[in-house]
């Protein structure tokens, strides 16, 4: 008897599989590989978020165990590369974390199963509590309570949904663990804007003078620029229309490495648990363009 796809998943609790079924001879074959790539990348991002639950430093990595044909099946392992506490460096503790990562992703998939979107903040908080309980059961010290912020839980679900967006009618994706296969609902959709709207409980707005290093100007008129601030890529809307017109008309010299100093409106949105849900920045008035050599 030929083995089933479930038989191809090893019995180790850190192991899982992603399987994509498709109709043979269908067009746009690259969609299957795009979806598989995006599902693996989403799994990596989710593992990083889930691993942040612990007060120790656990660096998760995905290990490719094998690939099977007919349907497309990737066999993977959620592993831990390093733990910074000497008392927790044994393989058993790493296995505990790996099992938690596998189970956490399964809970996200199960959440999507009978939904087409997220309709209320309470749904997100319910899922957050499930993830927290899974983290608590590892016995490892937790960084915070709850273990994973609600916005990261919701964005993890969104990442799985986005990964399936290239699949078409007749395709299906499954999350495989020992003895079970859970459908990754390809009809589920939730946007960042939806998540932000559902979770926002109160908003604070303040204005401050900031220096933002230009990484990617907007030449298409949407006014969303990419800056570098505090060592991170930061999207900021430039709302100074007079300055923008001069820039688009070529009256403003702006070379790579330049920075903008200006009055920036910072809107911070908080959830019911006082966790930051989102931060939006808008440059209301450009006061100065700073050449690269003056930033050194």
ABEGO torsion letter per residue (X at the ends): XBBBAAAABBABAABBBBBBBBBBGBBGAAAAAAAAAAAAAAAAAAAAAAAAABABBBBBBBBBAEBBBGBBBBBBBBBBABBABAAAABAAAAAAAAAAAAAAAAAAAAAAAABABBABAAAAAAAAAAAAAAAAAAGBBBABOBABBAAAAAAAAAAAAAAAAABBBGBBBBBBBBGBBBBBBAABBBBAAAAAAAABABBBBBBBBBBBBBABBBAAGAGBBBBBBGGBBBBBBBABAAAAAAAAAGABBBBBGBBBBBBBBBBBBBBAAGBBABBBBBBABBABBBBAAAAX
